[in-house]
Amino acid sequence: MINDIIENVEYKDLVSAQVKQTIEFLIEQNEEFAITANIDAITFNPQLPQTTFEQLSKFSLFVLSNYTYTTIRLDDTYIYFEAGFGSENFGSTVKIPFYAIFQIVVQESILFVNSVATVDKFTKNLKQKSLNVFKKNPNNKNLIN
């Protein structure tokens, strides 16, 4: 069954490596691109204003060109870039795990599709784990209702 494959952690790691290698190739070629990513796994720093965040769809498109393209950084697990959001162009650094990138698009054509990005057990658990770590820190008790 397909779910046995796309929900397999080893397959997630394989696809993550493929996504990273594809992005590295595009950067080496100096090729601007866009990605569609599962918003549930994305971290914004600073956090987007709530009204701006609510306008994003579950799979949001990020165009990595011009200034945003020059800010791309990669590590073993994530792509980072700076972008502006909403009519006020609110600036934030975007951090996306490679497995949460659903599509890589070049010149309006889909270059890569990743079905693992649709698996909630990977993206939802990430948010919950972050929240649990936050809650366990005694210095954050005054921030929690």
Residue frames as a rotation matrix with the C-alpha (Angstrom) as fourth column:
MET 1
0.582 0.813 0.000 0.00
0.813 -0.582 0.000 0.00
0.000 0.000 -1.000 0.00
ILE 2
0.193 -0.521 0.832 1.30
0.448 -0.707 -0.547 3.48
0.873 0.478 0.097 -0.88
ASN 3
0.749 0.129 0.650 0.88
-0.439 -0.638 0.632 4.78
0.496 -0.759 -0.421 2.70
ASP 4
0.881 -0.473 0.000 3.30
0.347 0.647 0.679 2.11
-0.321 -0.598 0.734 3.92
ILE 5
0.121 -0.856 0.503 5.90
0.951 -0.046 -0.307 3.69
0.285 0.516 0.808 1.65
ILE 6
0.011 -0.146 0.989 5.30
0.221 -0.964 -0.145 7.43
0.975 0.221 0.022 2.07
GLU 7
0.785 0.286 0.549 4.87
-0.446 -0.353 0.822 7.11
0.429 -0.891 -0.150 5.86
ASN 8
0.723 -0.613 -0.317 8.11
0.673 0.728 0.128 5.14
0.153 -0.306 0.940 6.20
VAL 9
0.794 -0.447 -0.413 10.85
-0.076 -0.746 0.662 7.14
-0.603 -0.494 -0.626 7.97
GLU 10
-0.192 -0.905 0.380 13.57
0.406 0.280 0.870 5.65
-0.894 0.321 0.314 5.77
TYR 11
-0.002 0.265 0.964 11.68
0.996 -0.087 0.025 6.73
0.090 0.960 -0.264 2.64
LYS 12
0.938 0.325 -0.116 11.19
0.341 -0.925 0.168 10.22
-0.053 -0.197 -0.979 4.17
ASP 13
0.368 -0.885 -0.286 14.97
-0.029 -0.318 0.948 10.44
-0.930 -0.340 -0.143 4.66
LEU 14
-0.323 -0.446 0.835 15.60
0.777 0.379 0.503 9.27
-0.541 0.811 0.224 1.09
VAL 15
0.391 0.571 0.722 13.25
0.873 -0.479 -0.094 11.88
0.292 0.666 -0.686 -0.36
SER 16
0.888 -0.118 -0.445 14.69
0.150 -0.840 0.522 14.59
-0.435 -0.530 -0.728 1.88
ALA 17
-0.097 -0.994 0.044 18.14
0.248 0.019 0.969 13.87
-0.964 0.104 0.245 0.46
GLN 18
-0.262 0.071 0.963 16.75
0.959 0.127 0.251 14.02
-0.105 0.989 -0.102 -3.10
VAL 19
0.797 0.584 0.154 15.06
0.590 -0.807 0.009 17.37
0.130 0.084 -0.988 -2.41
LYS 20
0.617 -0.634 -0.467 18.27
-0.001 -0.593 0.805 18.78
-0.787 -0.496 -0.366 -0.93
GLN 21
-0.355 -0.810 0.466 20.38
0.497 0.259 0.828 17.53
-0.792 0.526 0.311 -3.85
THR 22
0.108 0.478 0.871 17.93
0.985 -0.168 -0.030 18.97
0.132 0.862 -0.490 -6.37
ILE 23
0.960 0.236 -0.151 18.02
0.265 -0.940 0.214 22.37
-0.091 -0.245 -0.965 -4.66
GLU 24
0.248 -0.948 -0.200 21.82
0.074 -0.188 0.979 22.25
-0.966 -0.257 0.023 -4.46
PHE 25
-0.328 -0.314 0.891 21.94
0.859 0.294 0.420 21.51
-0.394 0.903 0.174 -8.20
LEU 26
0.547 0.620 0.563 19.66
0.790 -0.604 -0.103 24.47
0.276 0.501 -0.820 -8.97
ILE 27
0.871 -0.287 -0.399 21.80
0.012 -0.799 0.601 26.78
-0.491 -0.528 -0.693 -6.85
GLU 28
-0.117 -0.962 0.248 24.98
0.343 0.195 0.919 25.54
-0.932 0.193 0.306 -8.57
GLN 29
-0.293 0.107 0.950 23.30
0.956 0.048 0.290 26.31
-0.014 0.993 -0.116 -11.90
ASN 30
-0.924 -0.011 -0.382 22.34
0.106 -0.968 -0.228 29.77
-0.368 -0.251 0.896 -10.58
GLU 31
-0.642 0.764 0.065 18.72
0.236 0.116 0.965 28.88
0.729 0.635 -0.255 -11.42
GLU 32
-0.744 0.498 0.444 15.95
-0.664 -0.479 -0.575 30.67
-0.074 -0.723 0.687 -9.53
PHE 33
-0.684 0.523 -0.509 13.04
0.242 0.820 0.519 28.45
0.688 0.232 -0.687 -8.54
ALA 34
-0.154 0.705 0.692 9.91
-0.890 -0.404 0.213 28.20
0.430 -0.583 0.689 -6.45
ILE 35
-0.920 -0.056 -0.387 8.81
0.093 0.930 -0.356 25.65
0.380 -0.364 -0.850 -3.90
THR 36
0.195 0.950 0.244 5.44
-0.578 -0.090 0.811 24.60
0.792 -0.299 0.532 -2.60
ALA 37
-0.782 -0.553 -0.289 5.68
-0.054 0.522 -0.852 23.45
0.622 -0.650 -0.437 1.00
ASN 38
0.136 0.802 -0.582 3.45
0.637 0.379 0.671 22.09
0.759 -0.462 -0.459 3.74
ILE 39
0.064 -0.056 0.996 2.84
-0.343 -0.939 -0.031 25.06
0.937 -0.340 -0.080 6.04
ASP 40
0.926 0.377 0.021 2.43
-0.162 0.346 0.924 22.78
0.341 -0.859 0.381 9.07
ALA 41
0.614 -0.754 -0.233 6.17
0.788 0.569 0.234 22.06
-0.044 -0.327 0.944 9.13
ILE 42
0.065 -0.587 0.807 7.42
0.548 -0.655 -0.520 25.60
0.834 0.476 0.279 8.44
THR 43
0.216 -0.095 -0.972 8.94
0.898 -0.372 0.236 27.90
-0.384 -0.923 0.005 11.05
PHE 44
0.432 -0.048 0.900 8.91
0.475 -0.837 -0.272 31.68
0.767 0.545 -0.339 10.61
ASN 45
0.200 -0.422 -0.884 11.33
0.924 -0.217 0.313 33.89
-0.324 -0.880 0.347 12.53
PRO 46
-0.851 0.423 0.312 9.94
-0.384 -0.094 -0.919 36.25
-0.359 -0.901 0.243 13.59
GLN 47
-0.491 0.775 0.397 6.46
0.661 0.629 -0.410 34.73
-0.567 0.061 -0.821 13.62
LEU 48
-0.766 0.327 0.553 4.15
0.341 -0.523 0.781 36.12
0.545 0.787 0.289 10.96
PRO 49
-0.734 0.633 0.244 1.28
-0.652 -0.560 -0.511 38.32
-0.187 -0.535 0.824 12.14
GLN 50
-0.543 0.559 0.627 -1.77
0.126 0.792 -0.597 36.09
-0.830 -0.245 -0.501 12.69
THR 51
0.484 0.794 -0.367 -3.78
-0.254 -0.274 -0.927 37.76
-0.837 0.542 0.069 9.91
THR 52
0.079 -0.554 -0.829 -0.93
-0.996 -0.082 -0.040 37.20
-0.045 0.829 -0.558 7.44
PHE 53
-0.842 -0.432 0.324 -0.38
-0.454 0.891 0.009 33.59
-0.292 -0.139 -0.946 8.56
GLU 54
-0.191 0.871 0.452 -4.09
0.038 0.467 -0.884 32.79
-0.981 -0.151 -0.123 8.18
GLN 55
0.519 0.372 -0.769 -3.94
-0.685 -0.357 -0.635 33.84
-0.510 0.857 0.070 4.52
LEU 56
-0.537 -0.765 -0.356 -1.42
-0.841 0.450 0.300 31.10
-0.069 0.460 -0.885 3.73
SER 57
0.579 0.703 -0.413 -2.80
-0.733 0.671 0.114 27.86
0.358 0.237 0.903 2.34
LYS 58
0.826 -0.221 0.519 -1.77
-0.194 0.753 0.628 24.43
-0.529 -0.619 0.580 3.67
PHE 59
0.143 -0.789 0.598 0.57
0.882 0.375 0.284 24.07
-0.448 0.487 0.750 0.68
SER 60
0.787 0.123 -0.605 1.96
0.028 -0.986 -0.165 27.54
-0.617 0.113 -0.779 0.06
LEU 61
0.623 -0.544 0.563 4.11
0.720 0.117 -0.684 28.68
0.306 0.831 0.465 -2.83
PHE 62
0.579 -0.563 -0.590 7.40
0.099 -0.669 0.736 30.46
-0.809 -0.485 -0.332 -2.10
VAL 63
0.898 -0.299 0.322 9.16
0.308 -0.094 -0.947 32.08
0.314 0.950 0.008 -5.05
LEU 64
0.480 -0.821 -0.308 12.91
0.431 -0.086 0.898 32.11
-0.764 -0.564 0.313 -4.48
SER 65
0.299 -0.369 0.880 14.14
0.876 -0.260 -0.406 34.85
0.378 0.892 0.246 -6.76
ASN 66
0.401 -0.226 0.888 15.94
-0.036 -0.972 -0.232 38.19
0.916 0.061 -0.398 -6.56
TYR 67
-0.123 -0.485 0.866 16.75
-0.861 -0.382 -0.336 39.12
0.494 -0.787 -0.371 -2.93
THR 68
0.633 0.434 0.641 15.11
-0.720 0.634 0.282 36.00
-0.284 -0.640 0.714 -1.50
TYR 69
0.912 -0.326 -0.251 17.28
0.112 0.784 -0.611 33.79
0.395 0.529 0.751 -3.73
THR 70
0.081 -0.960 0.268 20.46
-0.233 -0.280 -0.931 35.45
0.969 0.013 -0.246 -2.43
THR 71
-0.085 -0.065 0.994 19.50
-0.978 -0.186 -0.096 34.61
0.191 -0.980 -0.048 1.18
ILE 72
0.791 0.419 -0.445 19.10
-0.378 0.908 0.182 30.84
0.480 0.025 0.877 0.66
ARG 73
-0.357 -0.837 0.416 21.01
-0.928 0.266 -0.261 28.70
0.108 -0.479 -0.871 3.14
LEU 74
0.554 0.463 -0.692 20.98
-0.393 0.878 0.274 24.92
0.734 0.120 0.668 3.43
ASP 75
-0.287 -0.644 0.709 22.00
-0.939 0.336 -0.075 22.57
-0.190 -0.687 -0.701 6.21
ASP 76
-0.983 -0.185 0.022 21.52
-0.177 0.966 0.189 18.81
-0.056 0.181 -0.982 6.50
THR 77
-0.610 0.792 0.011 17.80
0.700 0.546 -0.459 19.05
-0.370 -0.272 -0.888 7.22
TYR 78
0.352 0.805 -0.478 16.45
0.585 -0.587 -0.559 22.50
-0.731 -0.083 -0.677 6.26
ILE 79
-0.321 -0.316 0.893 16.35
0.802 -0.592 0.079 25.24
0.504 0.741 0.443 3.69
TYR 80
0.035 0.255 -0.966 16.32
0.715 -0.682 -0.154 28.79
-0.698 -0.686 -0.206 5.06
PHE 81
-0.538 -0.235 0.810 15.56
0.735 -0.600 0.315 32.03
0.412 0.765 0.495 3.25
GLU 82
-0.690 0.307 -0.655 14.31
0.236 -0.761 -0.605 35.53
-0.684 -0.572 0.453 3.96
ALA 83
-0.586 0.575 0.572 11.01
0.683 -0.030 0.730 36.67
0.436 0.818 -0.375 2.49
GLY 84
-0.925 0.379 0.018 8.42
-0.350 -0.833 -0.428 39.41
-0.148 -0.402 0.904 2.81
PHE 85
-0.686 0.727 -0.024 4.76
0.719 0.682 0.133 38.59
0.113 0.074 -0.991 3.50
GLY 86
0.155 0.908 -0.389 1.47
0.884 -0.303 -0.355 40.40
-0.441 -0.289 -0.850 3.09
SER 87
0.681 0.221 0.698 0.75
0.591 -0.728 -0.347 43.89
0.432 0.649 -0.626 1.83
GLU 88
0.924 -0.365 0.117 3.10
-0.364 -0.739 0.567 45.35
-0.121 -0.566 -0.815 4.48
ASN 89
0.493 -0.755 -0.432 5.94
-0.218 0.373 -0.902 43.07
0.842 0.539 0.019 3.25
PHE 90
0.758 -0.149 0.636 6.55
-0.636 0.053 0.770 41.72
-0.148 -0.988 -0.055 6.77
GLY 91
0.093 -0.844 -0.528 10.08
-0.734 0.300 -0.609 40.28
0.673 0.444 -0.591 6.79
SER 92
0.633 0.085 0.769 10.73
-0.641 0.615 0.460 36.82
-0.434 -0.784 0.444 8.19
THR 93
-0.551 -0.770 -0.321 13.29
-0.834 0.520 0.184 34.04
0.025 0.369 -0.929 7.86
VAL 94
0.603 0.780 -0.165 11.58
-0.793 0.609 -0.018 30.89
0.086 0.142 0.986 6.63
LYS 95
-0.594 -0.736 0.326 12.84
-0.771 0.636 0.033 27.48
-0.232 -0.231 -0.945 7.79
ILE 96
0.535 0.795 -0.287 11.49
-0.845 0.495 -0.204 24.44
-0.021 0.351 0.936 5.92
PRO 97
-0.109 -0.539 0.835 12.52
-0.331 0.812 0.481 20.81
-0.937 -0.224 -0.267 6.40
PHE 98
-0.773 -0.285 -0.567 13.34
-0.609 0.083 0.788 19.23
-0.177 0.955 -0.238 3.06
TYR 99
-0.884 0.444 0.148 10.72
0.458 0.885 0.084 16.50
-0.094 0.142 -0.985 3.50
ALA 100
-0.102 0.896 -0.432 7.98
0.506 -0.327 -0.799 19.17
-0.857 -0.300 -0.420 3.74
ILE 101
-0.491 -0.092 -0.866 8.73
-0.613 -0.670 0.419 20.56
-0.618 0.737 0.273 0.27
PHE 102
0.264 0.749 0.608 5.95
0.040 0.621 -0.783 19.24
-0.964 0.232 0.134 -1.92
GLN 103
0.772 0.002 0.635 7.06
0.631 0.116 -0.767 20.66
-0.075 0.993 0.088 -5.28
ILE 104
-0.248 -0.792 -0.558 10.08
0.259 -0.609 0.750 22.33
-0.933 0.042 0.356 -6.82
VAL 105
0.708 0.591 0.387 9.10
0.581 -0.175 -0.795 24.54
-0.402 0.787 -0.467 -9.75
VAL 106
-0.470 -0.833 -0.293 11.41
0.349 -0.480 0.805 26.03
-0.811 0.276 0.516 -12.39
GLN 107
-0.923 0.092 -0.374 10.07
-0.348 -0.618 0.705 28.53
-0.166 0.781 0.602 -14.93
GLU 108
-0.148 0.988 0.036 6.46
-0.960 -0.135 -0.245 27.54
-0.237 -0.070 0.969 -14.21
SER 109
0.278 0.184 -0.943 7.17
-0.497 0.868 0.023 23.83
0.822 0.462 0.332 -14.76
ILE 110
0.784 0.042 0.619 7.17
-0.587 0.371 0.719 21.25
-0.200 -0.928 0.316 -12.00
LEU 111
-0.004 -0.895 -0.447 10.63
-0.803 0.269 -0.532 19.73
0.596 0.357 -0.720 -11.70
PHE 112
-0.843 -0.348 -0.410 10.13
-0.002 0.764 -0.645 17.60
0.538 -0.543 -0.644 -8.58
VAL 113
0.228 0.922 0.314 7.15
-0.641 -0.101 0.761 16.25
0.733 -0.375 0.567 -6.60
ASN 114
-0.842 -0.531 -0.089 7.42
-0.224 0.496 -0.839 14.84
0.490 -0.687 -0.537 -3.09
SER 115
0.086 0.956 -0.280 4.44
-0.044 0.284 0.958 12.86
0.995 -0.070 0.067 -1.77
VAL 116
-0.316 -0.271 -0.909 6.00
0.842 0.360 -0.400 12.66
0.436 -0.892 0.115 1.72
ALA 117
-0.968 -0.087 0.236 5.13
0.006 -0.947 -0.322 16.35
0.251 -0.311 0.917 2.24
THR 118
-0.194 0.977 0.091 1.46
-0.541 -0.184 0.820 15.33
0.818 0.110 0.565 2.46
VAL 119
-0.044 0.126 -0.991 2.00
0.523 0.848 0.084 13.00
0.851 -0.515 -0.103 5.45
ASP 120
0.553 0.393 0.735 0.55
-0.317 -0.717 0.622 14.60
0.770 -0.577 -0.272 8.58
LYS 121
0.914 -0.181 -0.363 2.42
0.401 0.531 0.746 12.33
0.058 -0.828 0.558 10.97
PHE 122
-0.084 -0.994 0.077 5.69
0.975 -0.098 -0.201 14.03
0.207 0.058 0.977 9.98
THR 123
-0.465 -0.116 0.878 4.52
0.262 -0.965 0.012 17.63
0.846 0.235 0.479 9.84
LYS 124
0.542 0.753 0.373 2.01
-0.196 -0.318 0.928 17.67
0.817 -0.576 -0.024 12.72
ASN 125
0.725 -0.302 -0.619 4.32
0.665 0.538 0.518 15.88
0.177 -0.787 0.591 15.14
LEU 126
-0.327 -0.897 0.297 7.05
0.780 -0.433 -0.451 18.46
0.534 0.084 0.842 14.51
LYS 127
-0.188 0.343 0.920 4.82
-0.253 -0.922 0.292 21.30
0.949 -0.178 0.260 15.72
GLN 128
0.822 0.567 -0.057 3.63
-0.119 0.268 0.956 19.31
0.557 -0.779 0.288 18.75
LYS 129
0.375 -0.771 -0.515 7.18
0.886 0.461 -0.044 18.38
0.272 -0.440 0.856 19.76
SER 130
-0.524 -0.567 0.635 8.21
0.407 -0.822 -0.399 22.04
0.748 0.049 0.661 19.59
LEU 131
0.187 0.697 0.692 5.25
-0.452 -0.564 0.691 23.03
0.872 -0.442 0.210 21.74
ASN 132
0.868 0.127 -0.479 6.03
0.291 0.652 0.700 20.31
0.401 -0.747 0.529 24.29
VAL 133
-0.119 -0.976 -0.181 9.66
0.906 -0.032 -0.423 21.46
0.407 -0.214 0.888 24.57
PHE 134
-0.456 0.033 0.890 8.42
-0.051 -0.999 0.011 25.02
0.889 -0.040 0.457 25.06
LYS 135
0.551 0.794 0.257 5.96
-0.359 -0.052 0.932 23.94
0.753 -0.606 0.256 27.77
LYS 136
0.665 -0.331 -0.670 8.60
0.634 0.724 0.271 21.92
0.395 -0.605 0.691 29.65
ASN 137
-0.449 -0.837 0.313 10.85
0.534 -0.532 -0.657 24.96
0.717 -0.128 0.686 30.08
PRO 138
-0.015 0.474 -0.880 10.01
0.992 -0.103 -0.072 26.43
-0.125 -0.875 -0.469 33.52
ASN 139
-0.767 -0.331 -0.550 10.92
0.298 -0.943 0.152 29.92
-0.568 -0.047 0.821 32.28
ASN 140
-0.888 0.453 0.076 7.93
-0.065 -0.287 0.956 29.77
0.454 0.844 0.284 29.91
LYS 141
-0.562 0.708 -0.428 5.26
0.827 0.473 -0.303 29.09
-0.012 -0.524 -0.851 32.57
ASN 142
-0.361 0.424 -0.831 4.24
0.239 -0.819 -0.522 32.76
-0.902 -0.387 0.194 32.69
LEU 143
-0.761 0.029 -0.649 3.67
-0.590 -0.446 0.673 32.72
-0.270 0.894 0.357 28.91
ILE 144
-0.809 0.477 -0.343 1.19
0.194 0.768 0.610 29.83
0.554 0.427 -0.714 28.98
ASN 145
-0.231 0.818 0.527 -2.44
-0.741 -0.499 0.449 30.44
0.630 -0.287 0.722 29.92
